[in-house]
Amino acid sequence: MRQADQITSRDNARLVHARKTRDGKVSDEIFLEGLRLVEEALRSTVEIKECFYTPRAAENARAEKWLERLSAMNIPVHEISDALFNSISDTKTSQGIALTASRPETGSNMISRTGADLFVYLHQVNDPSNVGAVFRTAEAAGVNGIILSGGSADAFSTKALRAAMGSNLRVPLWEKAELADILGWAREKGLQTAAADTSGKLPHTAIGWNQPTLVMFGSEAHGLDEEVLSKVDLVFKIEMKNGVESLNLAVSAGIVLFEAVRLRQ
């Protein structure tokens, strides 16, 4: 049977901590809201700290199933009113369930797997929704890891977590990486470095994607700067028609990564 305590004050220390976690003010924890992210967290290796839910959420059979499991795992489960849940929620229309969890471990050691040969580097991509969407696309394409430069959005912010739909809980990540370290790491691993940019002379279909590769993307607003483009092995572009000059970052990543998948089959 599920064991839950009730919280009735907005100033309760657990709710104050949840709000700080939601806002990125707790460096070693993340805030996951909504039934889908609760499910993904339970299927991942992240350490869940606490759960908050409303009576309305508990009426949902799926939610009740996961609440029972959380309780069986001896994870603190707290019932709160809709009004109190809105004080911690990051969405306009909440599902009335959220978790706090330990922030996943990141670093170059997390993505240096034997046999891994397809990686994505995002350079100063500061839109968390774009970062999250690339994680989701990359996982679907079988990417072995993602590298984020300094100046990029937090991959575990609430917006990035929603956009990734749980993929950033599973895809290995190296964050706040310096360009020199990334390029040195790629050389050490025998990866070709291929950058997506409108200045590219080669179409993306002309790249040898069957080779071990680190594929690099810049932000939608600024793309990749000359410092990056001058140091990579290849610069390519996605050819477009009807005068269209650019695509959404996650769309671009999907086109390129699934071309790599096609050539590797």
N, C-alpha and C positions, 0 to 999 in steps of 0.2 A: 504493500500500500504506500502511496506517495506521502512523504512527510514534507510539509511546507510551513513556514512561519509567515505571519502577516506583518507587513510594514504599513504604518498609517501616517507617518510624518514625512513631509518633503525634505526635512532637514536630517533625516536618518543618515548615519555615517555611511551606510552601504550605498544609498542612493547618491549621496554627494560624491562618493568614489566612482560610481558608475558614470556620472555626468563628466567627471574629470577624464575618465578613460575614453568616453565617447568623443571628447574634445581634443584627444591626443596629448593630454597633460600627464599621463602616466606612461612612462617610457617603456615599461616592460609588459604592458597589457594592451589588449585590443577589445573593441566593443562590437558584437555581432548581433544584429537585429533582424527579426523575421524568421518564419518557420524554416525557409529553405536554408538560411545560414546556420540555424541551430542544427539542422540535420547534417549539413556539411561538416560542421565542427565536430559532431559526434562520430562522424565517419573518418575524421582525420586524426592526426597524432597530437594536436594542440591540447594543452592542459586547461581544462575548463575550470574557472574559479567559482562563478556564481550564476544563477539563473533568476530572472525576474519575469513574472507573467501576471496576466489579469484573469479574473474568473471567466471572462468572455473567451479568452484564448483557450482555456481548459475545456471548453465545450467542443472544441475541434478534436476529432478523434486522432488525427495525426499528432497534434500538439500534446494531447494527453499521453500518447504512447511515449513520446520523447521525455515528457516530464516524469513519467514513471521510471524511465531508464536513468535519468539524471539522479533521481532520488535514490535508486538502487546503487548508484555509484558513489553515494555519500557526498554528492555535490550540494552545497546549500541552495535551496529553492525557496524563493520568496514570492508570496502572493501580494499584489498591490492593486489599488484601484486604477481605473482608466485615467483619472486625473493625474495620479502619481506617475503612471507609466508615461504619460505625455511629457512629464518633466525630464525624463531620461531619453525619450525617443528622438531619433534623428530623421524621422519620416513624417510626412503630413498625414498619412493614413496608415497607422501602425496595425500590426497583427497581434500586438499585445504580448510579445515574447521576445526576450533578449538574453544574451550571455555576456559575461566578461571572461576573457581567457588570456593565457600567457602569450606574448608576442612570439611568433615562430622565429627560430634561430636563422640567421642569414650570414653570408660571407662567401668568399671565394672557395673555401673548403666545402661548402654545401653543394656547389655545382661541378666540382672536379671529380666526376665519376668515370671509372674505367669504361671505355667504349662509347661514352657520350660524345655526340658529334654534331649537334644542331642547337645553337644558342641564339638568344635575342638580346641586343643591347639597345636601351632607350636612353637617348641623350637629352637631358634637360626637358623632359616631358612633364610639365607641371599641372596637367589636368588629371585629377585622380580617376575620373570616369574613363578616360582614355587608357590610363595605366591598367586599370582593372579589366577593361575590355580586351586589351592585348594579352593579359594573362589567360583569359578564357579561350581566346583564339589559339594561343601558343600551346596550351594543354591539349586542345583538340587536335592539333597538328603533331603532337608528340615531341615538342621541344624539350630539351633536357634541362634547361635553366634559363633564367632571365637576369640580366645585369642592368641596374639603374645607376645613372650618374648622379653626382651631387647636383642639387637644384631640381631634381625630379620630385614629383608628388610622392607622398608616403603610400607605399603599396598596401598598407594595412589601415588606412583611414576608412571611415565608414562608407564614403562614396566609392572608394576603390574596391572595398569588400563586396558591396552590392553589385557593382559592375562585373566583378570577376566571378560571382556566383560560386565561391568556394575554391576556385582554381588557385588563388594565391595562398591557400592553406596547404597546397600540395606541390606546386611547381617550385623547385629550388631557386633561391634568390640571393644575389650579391648586390647590396645596395650601397649608395654613396661611394661608388667606385671612381677612381681617378683614371683618366684616359691612358696615361703611360702604363699603369698597372694592368689595365685591360688588354692593351695591345701586347704587352710582354707575356701575359698569361695566354693569350691566343697563340702566339708564336710557340710557346712552350708546349702547348697542346696540339700543335700542328693544324690549327684552324685557319682557313682563308677568311679574311675580313672583307665583307661585301656591304657597302653602304647604299641605302636607298635615297636618291636625291634627283630633283628635276633636271640637274645639270648632267646627269649620267648620259654616256654615249651608247651604252649597251642596254637593250631591253631586258627585263627580268627573266625572260624566257631563254636568254643566251648564256646565263650563268650556270656553271657546273655545280648544281645543287646536290649532286650525289657525293660531293666531297665534304669532309668535315668543315663546317662553316659557322662563323659568328656573323649574323646579319644585323645591321645597324639602322636604326630609325631615329629621326629627330622629331621635334614637336610639330604640330600642324601649323603653328604660327611662324616658326623660324627655321624649321628644317635642321640640317646638320651644318655646322660652321666649317670654315676652311681648314681650321686646325685638325678636325676629324677627317675631312675629305682628302687632305694631302697625305695622310698617313695610312690609309687603308689600301688593300690590294686591288679592289674593284669598286667602281661606282656605277650603279645601274638605275634605271627608271622604269616605271610602269607606264607603258604607252596608252594614251587615252584619246578618245575621239570627241568631235563636236565642240572643240574649244575648251573642254574641261581641263583645268590646270592642276587640280589636286584632289585627293580623296581623304576621307576620315582615316585617322591613323590605324585603327583596328581593322578597317577594310583593307588598307594597304598591306598590313601585316598578314591578313588572311590570304590575300592573293599570292603573295610571295611564298609564304610558308607552305601553302597547299600545292604550289608548283614544285617545291622541294619534295613534298610527300609523293607527288605523282612520279617524279623522276627516280625516286628511291624504291618504288614498288617493283 
